[in-house]
Amino acid sequence: MAKGKTNAARLLEGMNISYVLHPYELDESDLSATHIAQLNHFNVEALFKTLVLRGDKTGVLVACLPGNHEVNLKTLAAASGNKKVEMVPQKEVQALTGYIRGGVSPIGMKKPHPVYVDETALDHEVIMINAGHKGFLLEMAPSDLIKAVDAQVISLI
């Protein structure tokens, strides 16, 4: 990405939502949130990863949770009206979201999908989420993320 803003950042501006765009050091061999947090000295508990899943009844949905945790699939299934949910295969993510692996943001997806944010987000004054491009994060208030994507706040971990 050239100097400037990501699509997610432009959308936040259009909604009058405050954010800070942070470039970060990237290691293509390990795009995990825990590695990115360690490499860049970010608080991994406040660095929220974005997962794309599919429910057996409702279709595609998105989960945002702290980078050092795994999503509880049973809890997410129950909260989203599904019997089961599973991760979308990596090869389908770009077609569904418009974003590539390591650059998936819950903001500005190609088509809106239901978004679920882990309740621990509310424990932080600000959280960081992917800005929609590898190497860039958005720092923002959790309440603003929830508002921007009309998310449901539940326990995901």
Disulfide bonds with the S-S distance in Angstrom:
none
